Amino acid sequence: MSRSQLPFDLPPRSAMGGSDFVEAPSNAAALALVLAWPDWPDHGRTLAIHGPSGCGKTHLGHIFQERAAAAGRVVLYLEAPPAPPDLPARPVVILDEPRLDEVDFFHLLNRLRGEGGDLLLLSREAPARWPVHLPDLASRLKAIPAVEVAPPDDALLGAVLAKHFADRQIAVAPEVIDYLLRQMERSFAAAAELAARLDRAALAEGRAITVPLARRVLGGSC
């Protein structure tokens, strides 16, 4: 039975392996940073990747996690770091967003520097622009090397659209991708949202995703 015959709006299973990452000029520097680990420059072994929602930061985090696991290192996914005494020895930490206690985070950076741990920061804004109030933490954040994932060009945005459809087990013709690229908002987040909208519409109507369906869903514009 084909995907379009199933009347279930199942959540997509995102492919997050290294071979699934779509490399382009806008994200090449960030990918190179991840692949260079553990041979990072000596800046307290803390580096940052920043960019808009949906730009691939989480995917890069998974690639980093795979490399760390293969090297026998500990990886924690955190929304806010634990108190420094609760950290495992020599951790590799991925911090998803800067929702944190400033004093605890400052102590975390000090402990990682002292014990040789590695910290990859993934956030929308570069750490130097985080709105922190603790002067010592602000100074430390400004010194962290940061790589930006830039907005996508047509080739990358088309590949990201195709990946979102593939994650949903949907085959979409190239002319549909070309039409969407001409009409949609130029962002990764919009690509994810548009793929979800088209998937729901196709499921509701029991049909494939075509240019006429896309035109109707978009209302003729983004």
Wavefront OBJ file of the C-alpha trace (Angstrom):
o trace
v 0.000 0.000 0.000
v 1.396 3.401 -0.935
v 2.018 6.249 1.512
v -0.839 8.277 -0.043
v -3.325 5.467 0.682
v -2.712 5.503 4.409
v -5.183 7.761 6.253
v -2.823 8.332 9.163
v -1.023 11.602 9.862
v 2.098 9.940 11.249
v 4.979 12.086 12.519
v 8.009 12.076 10.203
v 11.175 10.226 11.176
v 14.010 12.627 10.472
v 17.208 11.068 9.168
v 19.982 12.566 11.286
v 23.074 10.598 10.269
v 26.173 12.140 8.762
v 25.364 10.787 5.292
v 21.915 12.426 5.455
v 23.233 15.960 5.958
v 22.843 18.222 2.922
v 26.098 20.169 2.564
v 26.079 23.560 0.851
v 28.144 26.770 0.952
v 25.837 28.171 3.652
v 26.594 25.364 6.117
v 29.994 24.081 4.964
v 31.958 25.925 7.662
v 29.704 24.589 10.435
v 29.960 21.034 9.109
v 33.735 21.331 8.844
v 33.863 22.466 12.482
v 31.921 19.390 13.619
v 33.993 17.010 11.506
v 37.225 18.542 12.821
v 36.461 17.398 16.369
v 38.420 16.470 18.473
v 41.114 18.560 16.764
v 39.546 21.866 17.728
v 41.595 25.018 18.344
v 42.591 25.599 21.947
v 39.951 28.109 23.028
v 38.838 26.217 26.133
v 37.491 23.605 23.687
v 34.185 25.418 23.441
v 32.809 26.273 20.010
v 29.424 27.466 18.773
v 27.151 27.020 15.765
v 24.307 29.488 15.355
v 21.587 30.118 12.811
v 17.829 30.335 12.282
v 15.326 27.697 13.307
v 15.369 24.645 11.044
v 18.767 25.410 9.504
v 20.281 22.052 10.473
v 21.819 22.792 13.890
v 20.146 19.762 15.489
v 21.347 17.547 12.639
v 24.885 18.830 13.166
v 24.477 18.090 16.857
v 23.583 14.480 16.070
v 26.629 14.152 13.822
v 28.769 15.540 16.644
v 27.171 13.072 19.050
v 27.973 10.169 16.719
v 31.617 11.198 16.528
v 31.865 11.641 20.291
v 30.228 8.279 20.964
v 32.609 6.550 18.555
v 35.495 8.101 20.498
v 34.074 6.863 23.807
v 33.163 10.332 25.055
v 30.078 11.254 27.074
v 27.431 13.372 25.362
v 24.581 15.141 27.138
v 21.714 16.916 25.393
v 20.682 19.750 27.658
v 18.297 22.699 27.651
v 20.147 24.040 30.670
v 23.305 22.589 32.200
v 23.274 20.780 35.541
v 25.235 22.112 38.462
v 28.939 21.460 37.815
v 29.262 18.735 40.523
v 26.643 16.662 38.645
v 28.602 16.526 35.397
v 30.367 13.315 34.369
v 34.126 13.354 33.953
v 35.426 14.875 30.713
v 32.003 15.487 29.167
v 31.119 16.447 25.652
v 28.050 18.633 26.074
v 25.529 19.884 23.542
v 23.502 22.813 24.813
v 20.446 23.440 22.643
v 19.398 26.934 23.709
v 20.801 29.518 26.139
v 18.086 29.079 28.790
v 20.415 28.800 31.725
v 21.460 29.979 35.126
v 24.348 32.324 34.451
v 26.399 31.441 37.522
v 26.041 27.687 36.923
v 26.923 28.075 33.275
v 30.010 30.134 34.082
v 31.151 27.405 36.490
v 30.423 24.790 33.820
v 32.727 26.572 31.356
v 35.456 26.751 33.997
v 35.154 23.062 34.819
v 35.217 22.013 31.176
v 38.336 24.088 30.622
v 40.020 22.610 33.665
v 39.119 18.985 32.922
v 39.485 18.972 29.148
v 35.807 18.690 28.306
v 34.323 19.891 25.043
v 31.252 22.050 24.600
v 29.365 22.597 21.345
v 26.809 25.380 21.664
v 23.847 25.305 19.282
v 21.662 28.395 19.316
v 19.873 30.937 17.146
v 22.180 33.777 18.165
v 25.949 33.707 18.560
v 26.986 33.419 22.234
v 28.522 36.901 22.047
v 24.994 38.267 21.510
v 23.293 36.341 24.302
v 21.576 38.732 26.772
v 23.573 37.824 29.888
v 24.188 40.076 32.886
v 27.142 38.414 34.603
v 30.210 40.353 33.366
v 32.622 37.404 33.603
v 30.232 35.166 31.652
v 29.639 37.854 29.020
v 33.398 38.184 28.531
v 33.798 34.410 28.224
v 30.969 34.120 25.710
v 32.455 36.846 23.511
v 35.672 34.815 23.277
v 33.964 31.638 22.029
v 34.605 31.020 18.304
v 31.255 30.885 16.494
v 30.242 29.704 13.034
v 27.011 30.846 11.420
v 24.736 28.706 9.267
v 23.651 31.221 6.628
v 20.252 31.412 4.887
v 19.886 28.806 2.110
v 20.298 29.271 -1.630
v 17.915 27.592 -4.088
v 19.947 24.387 -4.343
v 20.074 23.874 -0.590
v 16.467 24.899 0.052
v 15.305 22.493 -2.662
v 17.372 19.699 -1.130
v 15.960 20.483 2.323
v 12.409 20.365 0.937
v 13.130 17.026 -0.715
v 14.553 15.705 2.575
v 11.456 16.764 4.533
v 9.285 14.908 2.038
v 11.589 11.876 2.126
v 11.417 11.857 5.933
v 7.640 11.583 5.487
v 8.099 8.781 2.933
v 6.717 10.909 0.111
v 8.108 11.034 -3.428
v 7.660 14.499 -4.943
v 8.381 15.336 -8.578
v 11.092 17.914 -9.374
v 8.544 20.293 -10.902
v 6.747 20.454 -7.548
v 9.991 21.388 -5.769
v 10.698 24.026 -8.439
v 7.220 25.520 -7.994
v 7.543 25.619 -4.218
v 10.927 27.344 -4.442
v 9.370 30.143 -6.504
v 6.474 30.654 -4.098
v 7.610 29.917 -0.543
v 9.247 31.985 2.174
v 13.030 31.661 1.957
v 13.737 29.851 5.216
v 14.404 26.376 6.575
v 11.526 26.678 9.008
v 9.147 27.487 6.137
v 10.329 24.411 4.248
v 9.497 22.158 7.193
v 6.096 23.793 7.742
v 5.218 23.656 4.037
v 6.110 19.970 3.749
v 3.837 19.246 6.714
v 0.946 21.264 5.223
v 1.223 19.534 1.861
v 1.454 16.129 3.517
v -1.753 16.786 5.471
v -3.553 18.029 2.353
v -2.472 15.010 0.311
v -3.579 12.643 3.072
v -6.960 14.356 3.395
v -7.598 14.151 -0.352
v -6.018 10.738 -0.882
v -3.813 11.981 -3.696
v -0.210 12.680 -4.547
v 1.451 16.048 -4.015
v 1.290 17.865 -7.354
v 1.720 21.442 -8.536
v -2.075 22.048 -8.547
v -2.305 20.778 -4.960
v 0.647 22.942 -3.935
v -0.911 25.955 -5.667
v -4.164 25.443 -3.789
v -2.423 24.968 -0.429
v -0.340 28.079 -0.949
v -3.259 30.075 -2.249
v -1.188 31.135 -5.238
v 1.464 32.822 -3.038
v 3.429 32.352 0.154
l 1 2 3 4 5 6 7 8 9 10 11 12 13 14 15 16 17 18 19 20 21 22 23 24 25 26 27 28 29 30 31 32 33 34 35 36 37 38 39 40 41 42 43 44 45 46 47 48 49 50 51 52 53 54 55 56 57 58 59 60 61 62 63 64 65 66 67 68 69 70 71 72 73 74 75 76 77 78 79 80 81 82 83 84 85 86 87 88 89 90 91 92 93 94 95 96 97 98 99 100 101 102 103 104 105 106 107 108 109 110 111 112 113 114 115 116 117 118 119 120 121 122 123 124 125 126 127 128 129 130 131 132 133 134 135 136 137 138 139 140 141 142 143 144 145 146 147 148 149 150 151 152 153 154 155 156 157 158 159 160 161 162 163 164 165 166 167 168 169 170 171 172 173 174 175 176 177 178 179 180 181 182 183 184 185 186 187 188 189 190 191 192 193 194 195 196 197 198 199 200 201 202 203 204 205 206 207 208 209 210 211 212 213 214 215 216 217 218 219 220 221 222
